[in-house]
Structure formats: structure tokens, C-alpha cells
């Protein structure tokens, strides 16, 4: 289930490659997420931006890359913050949970 983390901001403590699947942060997110997922924006000093889907697996913060924007590399110290992304809006408001392409089915067009 989707979880808003309004106001959450952190920095990466390790570099990310385009294939990284674990996000290491300077702040814990586990207590806020529990078994839910959220969307985070990763941004570096050159204005590279990526939206990732984030969820806990054990003590690791796993991420699904390329949710909005392409998966790229980010240096340690990149900014990470919660964002109300298009994917988050679909998770919150889509009325047809059985639709494999939620948002494309027309249920949310009104």
C-alpha cells in the first residue's frame, strides 16, 4: 500500500549506479514505511533527477528504478526526498485496482 512521507528529506551515503537496487540514506525510513511503499526523488548537483519506488525488505531500503525518468548514476551526498509523483497519484486515486495500466483505463479521467 502507498505511504506518504510528506516532508521527508535525506542524503545518500553511497553512490548509486544505474543498476543499484538498494538506497543507503543518512536517515532511517523503516519506521515510517513499514510494509508499505512510497516514491522518492533522487537529485544530484547537476540537476539529474529520478523518481524511484521505495520499500523495505528486512533492513534494506529497496528501490525500483526508472519509475519516472531513466535510471542513472548519482554520487554519494545526492538529495533524496518524498515527492507526490504521477505514480503516487495513481496509487492513491485510481478507482480500478484491477487495471494493469492504471491511469490508462479512463477510470481516473474525470
C-alpha positions as CSV (number, residue, x, y, z in Angstrom):
1,X,0.0,0.0,0.0
2,X,1.2,3.5,-0.8
3,X,2.5,5.6,2.1
4,X,3.0,9.4,2.0
5,X,6.2,10.6,3.7
6,X,5.4,14.3,3.5
7,X,8.4,16.4,4.4
8,X,11.0,13.5,4.3
9,X,14.4,14.6,3.1
10,X,17.7,12.8,3.3
11,X,21.1,12.4,1.6
12,X,22.6,9.3,0.0
13,X,25.5,7.8,1.9
14,X,26.9,5.8,-1.0
15,X,26.9,6.4,-4.8
16,X,24.2,4.8,-6.9
17,X,24.9,3.2,-10.3
18,X,22.1,2.8,-12.9
19,X,21.6,-0.8,-11.7
20,X,21.7,-0.1,-7.9
21,X,18.7,-1.7,-6.1
22,X,19.4,-0.6,-2.5
23,X,19.3,3.0,-1.4
24,X,21.5,3.9,1.5
25,X,20.5,7.1,3.4
26,X,21.7,9.2,6.3
27,X,18.2,8.9,7.9
28,X,16.2,5.8,8.7
29,X,13.0,5.4,6.8
30,X,12.0,2.0,8.1
31,X,9.7,3.1,10.9
32,X,7.8,5.4,8.5
33,X,7.3,2.9,5.7
34,X,6.7,-0.4,7.5
35,X,5.5,-2.8,4.9
36,X,4.2,0.0,2.6
37,X,5.9,1.7,-0.4
38,X,6.5,5.3,-1.4
39,X,8.0,7.3,-4.2
40,X,11.2,9.3,-3.7
41,X,13.0,11.8,-5.9
42,X,16.8,11.5,-6.1
43,X,18.6,14.6,-7.4
44,X,22.2,15.5,-7.7
45,X,24.1,18.8,-8.0
46,X,23.9,18.7,-11.8
47,X,20.1,18.5,-11.7
48,X,19.9,14.9,-12.7
49,X,16.5,13.6,-11.3
50,X,15.0,10.2,-11.0
51,X,11.8,9.1,-9.3
52,X,12.1,5.6,-7.6
53,X,9.6,3.4,-5.9
54,X,11.0,2.5,-2.4
55,X,10.0,-0.2,0.0
56,X,11.7,-2.1,2.9
57,X,12.9,-5.7,2.6
58,X,14.2,-6.6,6.0
59,X,16.5,-3.8,7.0
60,X,17.3,-2.7,3.4
61,X,15.5,0.1,1.5
62,X,15.0,-1.4,-1.9
63,X,14.2,0.7,-4.9
64,X,12.6,0.1,-8.3
65,X,14.5,2.3,-10.8
66,X,13.2,4.2,-13.8
67,X,9.6,4.6,-12.5
68,X,9.6,8.2,-13.8
69,X,12.7,9.2,-15.7
70,X,15.5,6.9,-16.6
71,X,17.7,5.1,-14.1
72,X,21.0,6.9,-13.8
73,X,24.0,7.2,-11.6
74,X,24.1,9.5,-8.5
75,X,27.1,10.4,-6.3
76,X,27.1,10.0,-2.5
77,X,25.5,13.0,-0.9
78,X,22.7,13.3,-3.5
79,X,19.4,14.7,-2.2
80,X,16.6,12.3,-1.6
81,X,13.1,13.5,-0.8
82,X,9.5,12.3,-0.8
83,X,7.6,13.5,-3.8
84,X,3.9,13.4,-4.9
85,X,4.7,11.9,-8.3
86,X,2.4,10.8,-11.1
87,X,2.8,7.2,-9.9
88,X,1.9,8.2,-6.3
89,X,-1.3,10.0,-7.6
90,X,-2.3,6.8,-9.5
91,X,-1.7,4.7,-6.4
92,X,-3.9,7.0,-4.3
93,X,-6.7,7.8,-6.7
94,X,-7.1,5.1,-9.2
95,X,-10.5,3.6,-8.8
96,X,-9.9,0.4,-10.9
97,X,-7.3,-1.6,-8.9
98,X,-7.6,-4.5,-11.3
99,X,-6.4,-2.4,-14.3
100,X,-2.9,-3.4,-15.2
101,X,-2.2,0.1,-16.6
102,X,-3.9,2.2,-14.0
103,X,-4.5,5.7,-15.3
104,X,-4.8,4.4,-18.9
105,X,-8.2,2.7,-18.4
106,X,-10.1,6.0,-18.2
107,X,-11.4,5.4,-14.7
108,X,-9.4,8.4,-13.4
109,X,-10.0,10.8,-16.2
110,X,-12.8,12.8,-14.5
